[in-house]
Amino acid sequence: AMSYAIVFSSKTGNTQLLADTLHNFLPQEDCYYFGIPNPAAMEADTIYVGFWTDKGHCNAEIADFLKHLKGKDIFLFGTAGFGGSAEYFKKILTAVENYIDSSNTVIGSYMCQGRMPQSVRERYIKMKNSPLPIPNIDKMIENFDNAVSHPDETDLQRLKDAVAHIKNADAN
């Protein structure tokens, strides 16, 4: 069997939830490493790499880890506070793939929306009440409120489907 590692970084627990879901879904006995970026993970054949979105990219710690991978099968998964648009997720994933050496193969990817800390909403409200008009502030508050329930059960099921799809492709 192919060994795998799950490497992730999670600031608010969203990416951790995806990582835990993967860990419970994949065969436990093949799991070589589970946790934050660590050279030990590089011993596995397949590496599931989880990130949170920072200014349209993966967070720096994950970018740094990805740069060191050579000759691996990589599955990317991540969460972003702003959701709802497949194009937006695609743009982030394209940015993340730029950190990956061409000796690796990206076997799949999955992104979903993730809740943001309450402090973000409070900041938006302050901005809304400031004398300067802030474009799109109502949209930002609406997006924050939509994000609160994510990642939800549907998001987690879609992650499992995305991974199952690869495993089945391998078997054929």
Phi, psi and chi 1 to 4 in degrees:
 res  aa     phi    psi   chi1   chi2   chi3   chi4
   1 ALA       -  152.5      -      -      -      -
   2 MET   -80.9  131.7  -61.6  -73.7  -89.9      -
   3 SER   -80.8  152.0   63.9      -      -      -
   4 TYR  -137.8  159.7   69.5   87.9      -      -
   5 ALA  -129.3  148.4      -      -      -      -
   6 ILE  -118.5  115.0  -59.9  172.4      -      -
   7 VAL  -119.0  130.4  171.8      -      -      -
   8 PHE  -152.6  162.1   63.6   94.7      -      -
   9 SER  -131.5  132.3 -178.2      -      -      -
  10 SER  -140.1  121.8 -170.4      -      -      -
  11 LYS   -90.2  -39.4 -164.4  167.8   66.1  163.4
  12 THR  -118.5   10.1   52.6      -      -      -
  13 GLY    95.2   -9.1      -      -      -      -
  14 ASN   -67.4  -49.8  -62.1  -38.6      -      -
  15 THR   -69.1  -33.2  -52.5      -      -      -
  16 GLN   -58.4  -41.0  166.9   98.8   45.6      -
  17 LEU   -62.6  -41.6 -173.7   56.4      -      -
  18 LEU   -64.8  -43.1  -62.8 -172.9      -      -
  19 ALA   -62.2  -43.6      -      -      -      -
  20 ASP   -63.0  -39.7  -72.9  -20.7      -      -
  21 THR   -62.2  -44.6  -60.4      -      -      -
  22 LEU   -62.0  -45.2  -82.9  176.3      -      -
  23 HIS   -59.5  -41.4 -163.3 -151.0      -      -
  24 ASN   -74.9  -25.3  -66.0  -29.5      -      -
  25 PHE   -84.3  -37.2  180.0   64.5      -      -
  26 LEU   -83.7  157.4  -66.6  164.1      -      -
  27 PRO   -61.7  119.4    8.2  -14.1      -      -
  28 GLN   -56.0  -39.4  -59.3  -67.6  -54.8      -
  29 GLU   -68.4  -18.3   63.5  -84.2   10.1      -
  30 ASP   -94.0   -1.4  -58.6  -27.7      -      -
  31 CYS   -79.4  116.4 -176.2      -      -      -
  32 TYR   -89.1  -33.4 -166.9   87.9      -      -
  33 TYR  -156.8  142.5  176.7   85.5      -      -
  34 PHE  -141.0  120.2  177.0   85.1      -      -
  35 GLY   154.4 -161.1      -      -      -      -
  36 ILE   -70.8  162.5   61.2  168.0      -      -
  37 PRO   -48.7  130.0  -31.0   36.8      -      -
  38 ASN  -157.5  136.3 -173.6  -50.4      -      -
  39 PRO   -55.2  -27.0  -23.4   30.8      -      -
  40 ALA   -57.2  -32.0      -      -      -      -
  41 ALA   -63.7  -23.9      -      -      -      -
  42 MET   -72.4   -5.7  -63.1 -179.4 -168.9      -
  43 GLU   -77.0  -19.2  -58.3  -62.4  -46.4      -
  44 ALA   -79.1  156.3      -      -      -      -
  45 ASP   -75.6  -43.9  -54.0  -53.6      -      -
  46 THR  -115.8  134.2  -57.6      -      -      -
  47 ILE  -124.4  120.6  -51.2 -173.4      -      -
  48 TYR   -90.8  119.1  -64.2   83.6      -      -
  49 VAL  -117.3  120.0 -177.7      -      -      -
  50 GLY  -110.3  135.3      -      -      -      -
  51 PHE  -134.7  164.0   61.0   89.3      -      -
  52 TRP  -111.0  154.9   50.4  -86.9      -      -
  53 THR   -87.4  128.0  -58.0      -      -      -
  54 ASP  -126.6  107.9 -168.4   10.6      -      -
  55 LYS    51.8   45.9  -60.9  176.9 -172.1   69.5
  56 GLY    79.9    5.5      -      -      -      -
  57 HIS  -127.1  174.8  -74.6 -106.3      -      -
  58 CYS   -74.1  158.8   58.5      -      -      -
  59 ASN   -61.8  154.0   58.5  -68.1      -      -
  60 ALA   -57.8  -38.7      -      -      -      -
  61 GLU   -61.4  -39.6 -168.1 -173.1   10.4      -
  62 ILE   -74.5  -39.7  -69.6  -62.0      -      -
  63 ALA   -55.7  -44.4      -      -      -      -
  64 ASP   -63.6  -41.7 -169.8   54.8      -      -
  65 PHE   -64.0  -46.2  176.3   75.5      -      -
  66 LEU   -59.1  -37.6  -74.4  170.6      -      -
  67 LYS   -60.2  -24.0  -73.4  173.8 -169.9  166.8
  68 HIS   -91.3   -6.6  -69.5   95.5      -      -
  69 LEU   -80.4  136.8  -62.1  179.8      -      -
  70 LYS  -135.7  132.4  -60.9  -88.1 -170.6  -66.1
  71 GLY    63.9   30.6      -      -      -      -
  72 LYS  -109.1  158.6  -59.2  -65.0  177.2 -171.9
  73 ASP   -90.3  126.6  -77.1  -13.9      -      -
  74 ILE  -122.2  131.0  -59.6  171.1      -      -
  75 PHE  -113.7  122.7 -177.7   95.8      -      -
  76 LEU   -96.7  136.2  -64.8  169.6      -      -
  77 PHE  -139.6  145.8   63.7   97.5      -      -
  78 GLY  -160.9  168.6      -      -      -      -
  79 THR  -128.2  152.1   58.3      -      -      -
  80 ALA  -139.9  141.8      -      -      -      -
  81 GLY   -63.7  -36.7      -      -      -      -
  82 PHE   -92.7  121.6  -74.7   84.8      -      -
  83 GLY  -121.2 -159.6      -      -      -      -
  84 GLY    86.1  -14.6      -      -      -      -
  85 SER  -127.5  119.9  146.8      -      -      -
  86 ALA   -62.9  -33.4      -      -      -      -
  87 GLU   -64.2  -41.6  -67.0   78.2   61.1      -
  88 TYR   -61.8  -46.9  176.5   61.9      -      -
  89 PHE   -61.2  -40.3  -72.0  156.1      -      -
  90 LYS   -62.7  -39.7 -146.6  178.2  143.9  153.4
  91 LYS   -63.7  -42.1 -131.6  158.6   74.0  177.1
  92 ILE   -63.8  -47.9  -64.3  166.1      -      -
  93 LEU   -61.4  -37.5  -73.5  163.4      -      -
  94 THR   -62.9  -42.3  -57.7      -      -      -
  95 ALA   -62.5  -41.6      -      -      -      -
  96 VAL   -66.1  -39.9  175.4      -      -      -
  97 GLU   -64.4  -21.8  -74.4 -178.5   21.8      -
  98 ASN   -63.0  -20.9  -76.0  -27.7      -      -
  99 TYR   -84.3   -7.8  -62.0  113.7      -      -
 100 ILE   -97.1  125.6  -61.6  175.4      -      -
 101 ASP   -62.0  145.7 -176.7   78.7      -      -
 102 SER   -69.1   -9.3   61.0      -      -      -
 103 SER   -75.6  -12.8   67.8      -      -      -
 104 ASN   -92.2  161.9  -60.7  -69.3      -      -
 105 THR  -120.5  124.0  -53.6      -      -      -
 106 VAL   -84.8  110.1  177.1      -      -      -
 107 ILE   -88.4  -12.2   56.0  170.4      -      -
 108 GLY   174.5  171.4      -      -      -      -
 109 SER  -157.9  157.2   59.7      -      -      -
 110 TYR  -153.0  133.8  177.6   75.0      -      -
 111 MET  -134.7  148.3  -80.9 -165.2   77.2      -
 112 CYS  -145.4  170.8   69.2      -      -      -
 113 GLN   -74.2  152.3 -168.8  170.0   20.9      -
 114 GLY  -137.6  146.3      -      -      -      -
 115 ARG   -63.7  152.2   72.4  179.5   65.1   87.7
 116 MET  -111.2  158.6  -68.0  171.1  -80.9      -
 117 PRO   -63.3  147.0  -11.0   18.5      -      -
 118 GLN   -55.6  -29.9 -165.4   58.2   35.2      -
 119 SER   -59.0  -29.0   56.6      -      -      -
 120 VAL   -65.7  -43.9  171.5      -      -      -
 121 ARG   -63.7  -41.4 -165.0 -178.4 -161.2  -81.9
 122 GLU   -61.2  -38.2  -73.6  156.1   16.5      -
 123 ARG   -65.1  -41.6 -164.0  172.6   75.3 -128.3
 124 TYR   -60.4  -42.6  -71.1  167.0      -      -
 125 ILE   -63.3  -42.4  -63.1  -65.7      -      -
 126 LYS   -57.8  -45.3  -87.9 -153.0 -170.9   82.1
 127 MET   -61.8  -41.7  -71.9  160.3   68.4      -
 128 LYS   -61.7  -36.8 -174.9  177.9  163.9   69.3
 129 ASN   -89.0    0.2  -63.8  -30.3      -      -
 130 SER   -77.4  155.6   80.2      -      -      -
 131 PRO   -65.2  -22.8   14.2  -21.5      -      -
 132 LEU   -81.3  129.7  -65.6  168.2      -      -
 133 PRO   -70.0  130.7   21.2  -25.7      -      -
 134 ILE  -105.7  116.5  -49.4  -80.5      -      -
 135 PRO   -62.3  140.8   18.4  -26.2      -      -
 136 ASN    67.5   11.3  -67.2  -28.8      -      -
 137 ILE   -62.1  -37.6 -168.9   68.3      -      -
 138 ASP   -63.9  -38.9  -71.2  -34.5      -      -
 139 LYS   -62.2  -40.8  -93.7 -105.3  174.0  -64.7
 140 MET   -65.0  -40.0  -72.8  159.0   77.6      -
 141 ILE   -66.9  -41.4  -66.9  166.9      -      -
 142 GLU   -62.1  -42.9 -173.3 -170.5  -17.0      -
 143 ASN   -62.1  -42.0  174.4   80.3      -      -
 144 PHE   -56.8  -47.1  178.8   96.6      -      -
 145 ASP   -66.6  -34.5  -67.9  -20.7      -      -
 146 ASN   -67.3  -33.8  -73.3  -21.2      -      -
 147 ALA   -72.5  -21.5      -      -      -      -
 148 VAL   -55.0  -34.9  167.9      -      -      -
 149 SER   -86.0    0.3   63.3      -      -      -
 150 HIS  -107.6  153.1  -66.6  -81.1      -      -
 151 PRO   -67.8  132.4  -14.4   27.1      -      -
 152 ASP  -103.7 -176.0   62.6   15.9      -      -
 153 GLU   -57.6  -38.8  -77.7  -50.5  -48.0      -
 154 THR   -65.0  -43.0  -53.4      -      -      -
 155 ASP   -58.2  -44.0  -62.9  -32.3      -      -
 156 LEU   -68.8  -37.2  -60.1  179.1      -      -
 157 GLN   -65.1  -40.4 -173.1   54.2   53.3      -
 158 ARG   -65.3  -34.8  -74.8 -175.2 -177.4  141.5
 159 LEU   -62.2  -47.8  170.9   64.7      -      -
 160 LYS   -61.4  -40.2  -67.9 -170.1  -90.1 -165.4
 161 ASP   -62.5  -41.5  -68.3  -13.9      -      -
 162 ALA   -62.7  -36.2      -      -      -      -
 163 VAL   -79.2  -40.4  169.6      -      -      -
 164 ALA   -61.4  -36.9      -      -      -      -
 165 HIS   -57.9  -41.9  172.6   78.1      -      -
 166 ILE   -69.1  -46.8  -59.6  161.0      -      -
 167 LYS   -59.7  -39.3  -72.2  165.8   65.3 -175.6
 168 ASN   -68.7  -37.5  -65.0  -19.4      -      -
 169 ALA   -61.1  -37.3      -      -      -      -
 170 ASP   -65.0  -38.5  -87.0   -4.0      -      -
 171 ALA   -71.4  -26.4      -      -      -      -
 172 ASN   -78.1      -  -62.8  -22.4      -      -
